[in-house]
Each structure stands twice: as structure tokens, then as C-alpha cells.
């Protein structure tokens, strides 16, 4: 798969057989030119099935995207649901505060989510590590096994299975995506427009933002505490969601509190 921005280069590539497939051609002159090539088929069908924002293609044979973990990371990082939320809620927030403050809010919530998530993972890991070390288990042995993707079943005599799972998970924690930043924008939207009505696909009635958004946060808190996934995939970063929401609330509280004094930022 190649990204060719120049329309003329795409047409030439199709004509000489260097390219085998191209989509979303919009220039009538190029379309008519391609129709004249006997080895090419030009069609307007198929767009309803895939759509320009509904699919993502990877080269799975060579290059970095041959690694399934890389493809999963990319797919999660540009999750279309997150993008749609950013557009739907972010536009309203940007109209109130302007582009500069919105960008500050978005990235601050992302950084806040990362910081809180890393802090939680750090505490989860080292609290269990201290228990194991205090039971005369070598710290270097523990770290060596974890680096190899292994663990000693004897550790279960000191800690429970749930603690061991959290311990290993904290050691292998990775963070990809913008969900924490989106949660911060969502909180900002609810702070500014609490009476706005929102709907979920599986609920046939609208819910005001002042109830809807806290409800989502409570669900994330429940999932973070219990490890039970309700609407999201099991690998969702619930702590990052909560961190982004908390950061967004702090920023909105400060802006609203100081909007008429010398600390305001225009």
C-alpha cells in the first residue's frame, strides 16, 4: 500500500501497471483518461460498503506493519469512535474557548491521563514487589523472570492470583491512544452544556449531559476497580480515562472560576 498524493502520478501508475488499485478519484479528466485504458475498470460502486472513513489497510507482508502488535497499536491509536467523539464534543468546546485553549485542554488531558495511569501502574507494581522482596524473594530474580515474560508459581504462596495478575499487568503496561484526552473534552462539554441531551444507540431516550457524562465516568471507575468490562474491550485503559476526565475537570473549574479576573487566559 502506498500513499500517492499527486493525482497525475496515480493515473500514470495505474496506466503503466505499477498500481493495481486506487480509490476516491474525483477529477473528471483523470477518470475519463482511466476509462480509456483497456486493462482498467473504473466504477462508482462499492463506496457504500467501505466508505472513506470506515476502513484501514495494512501491508501485512513486510515492513513494520507485518507485526500484528504494530497494526493493533495503529488501529487503536486512530480509533474512529474516538475521532467522532472529538469532532462532536470538541467543536462545541472550541467555539466557546477558541482554538488555542482547546488545543491546550486536549493535550493537557492526554498528558494528565498518561501521568495518572503511569502513577497507578507504578504503585500497583512496586507495592506487590515490596511484598515479594520482604518474603526473601530476590528482586533481581523477579525482574529477570518478568523480562522473560515468565513468573514463579511460588509467588502465589505470598500473594493472591488477582494481585499477581495486577503485578504482571502493571509491569507490561503500554499506553496507546487518545481516550484520556477525549474524556477530558467530554467533561469540558458537560461542564459547559449540562442540559444538552445525548443518546446511546441501545437506549431509546435522550439523557442530559450532566447525568450522561458522570455515568460514563462511574462505569469506568467500576471497571477500573473490579476489572469487569461493561461496554468497552477488556484492554481499555480505564485509569487513563479517569485521569483525563479529572484533568479536564480541573482545567474547566479553573477557567470558569477565573474567567473574570487577572488570571484569565484569552
N, C-alpha and C positions, 0 to 999 in steps of 0.2 A: 504494500500500500504506500502511495506517495502523495504528498500534498503539492499540487502544481497550481499556483495562484494565477499564472498568466493564461487566459483563455486560449490564446493563439497556440501556446505551447501544448495545451491539452489536445487541441484539434490536430496538430501535426503528429503528436504521439499516437493518437487513435488512427490516423490515416496511414502511418508507416508501420503499424502493428506493434509499436513499443508498448502501448497501453491497450488493455483488453476490456476495460470497463470504466465509465465515467458517469457521474450523475449531476443533476441540477444545472445543466447548461441553460442559460437564459437569453443569450444573444441570438436573434433570428438569423443573422448572417452566418454564424457558425453552425447553427442547426441545419440550415439549408445546405451548407457545404458538406456536412457529415452525411446527409441523406444521399448525396451523390456517390458516396463510396460503396461499392458493391459488397464489400466484406463486413460492413457495419449495419447494425439495426438501430434505428432511432425510434424511441417510443415515449409516450407520455403516461403510460400505465405503470402501476406499481408503487407510486408515491403514497397512495392511501395506506398501504401496508406498512411501509417503513417510516416515512416522514423524515425531514432533515434533522430533527432533534431527538429521534427515538432509537437510534442505533449507533453503535460504535464498532469499528472493525480493527482487528489487530493482526499483525504479521506473526503467526504462531510458529513459524519455521526457523526464523533466525533473528538475531538482534536481541535487545533486552526484553522485548515483549514475548519472546519464546518462553520466558519464565512465567508460569501461571501466577505466582505471587505478585509479579510486577503488573500483570494485567488486572488482577484483583485490586491492587492499590490504586491504579489509574482509574478504574471504573468507580471505585468508592469515592475517590477524591473529586470527581466531576459528576457525582450523583445528580441526575436531572431533577429529582424531587427537591434536593437542597437548592438547586438553581431556581426552580419555580417559586420556592418559598422566599428566596432572597428578592426576586423580582416583585412578588405580590406584596410582601410586607415592607421590604426595603424602600420601594419607591415612595410610599406614603411617609415614611420616616425622613427620607431625604428631602421631600417637599417642605417639611417643617423646619429642618435644621440646616439644609444646604449640603452640597456635595462634600466639602471638606470635613465637616463634623460627622457626616455619615460614614465616610471612609475611616475616620478616627474611631468611631464607635465599632465598626465592623471588625477591624484588625485588632483593636483592644480586647474585644470579646473573644476573638480567636486566641490571642496570647494569654488572656486570663484563663480560658478553658484549658490550654496546654499546661500552664503553671499549676493550676489546681489538680489536674489529672496526674501530673508527674509527682506532685507532693503526696497525693494519696497513694500512688504506687510505691513511692519511696518508703512511706510509713508502713504500708502493708508488707513490704519485703523485709525491711530491717527489724520490724517488731518480731516476726517469726524467726528470722536469722538469729537474733539475740537469744531466743528461747532455745534453739538448737545448739548454739555455741555454749550456752550455760549448762547444757546437758552433756558436756565433754565431747561434742562432735566437732571435728576440725573444720574451721571456717574455710580453709583452702580446699579441703576435700569437697565441701558443699558447693563452692563456686565452680570447681573443676567439673563436677558432675552436671551442674546446671548448664555450663557452657557446652557440654557434650549432648545436651538435650535429654539428660537422664536424671534419675533421683534414686535415693536409697530407701527401699521399703521399710528399713528400720526406723526411719524418721517418724513413721506413723505411731510408734510407741511413745513418742514425745508430743506430737501434735495430731490433731484430727484430720480426716480426709478433706474437709472443707478448708481448713487452714492451709493444708498442703497445696490444694488446688489454687487458692488465692496467692500463695507464695510463688508457685511456678508461673502463674499468670502475670504477677507483678514483675517478675524477672524478665519475661519475654514481651512485655508491653510494647506495642508500636502504636503510633498515632498518625492517622492519615484522614484527611477530610476537613470539611468546613462546618460540621454540625454545631460545634460550640459557638462559632461566630453567628450562625443562623439563629440559634436560640437566643443570643443577646439581642439580635434585631427583632425577634419575635416579642421579647419582653418590652423592648422600646415601643413597638407598635401597640401593645396592650396598655402601656403606661400613657401613651398619647391618645389612643382611641378606645377607651374601655367599653364604650357602648356599641362598638361595631359588632355586627353579627357574623359569625363564621360557621362553617358546616364541615362535617366529616362525611365521606361518601356513604358510610354504613349507618349514619344516623339521619332520620328523615326530618329533622328540625334544626333550626339555627341556634347557636349558643353565643352569648355575648363574650367578647374578648376577655373581659375581666374575670370570667369563670373558665373559659376555654383554655387560656394560656396557663393559669395556675394548675389546672387539671393535668395538662401535659407534663408540667414540671413535677407534680406529685407522682405521676406514673413513672417518670424517670427516677425519682427518688426511691420509689418502691422497688423498681428493677435493680437499682444500684445496691440496695440493702439486702434484698432477697436473692438476687441472681436470676430471678424469673423474668423472662422476656414476654411482654404482652403483645404489642403491635410491631415492635422492631426486631431485626435479626439478633441472634444471641451474642454476636460480637460487637454490638453497638456500644459506643463509649459513653455510658450514662453519666459518669463523673464529669466528663468533658462537657456534656450538655448542661449539667447543673452549674459547672464553673462558668460557662459562657452566659447563662441566664443570670447568675449572681453578679458578674461583671457588668452586664448590661443594665441591671437594676441600679447598681451603684453609680454608674455614669449618668443615667437618667435622673436619679434622685439629686445628684449634684447639680446638673444643668438646670433642673426645674427650680431648685432651691435658690440658685444664684443667678437666675436669668435677668434680674433687675438691679443687680449691684455691681461693684467694681470687679468681681471675679468672673463675670460672664465672658464668654468667648464668641465673638461674632465672626 
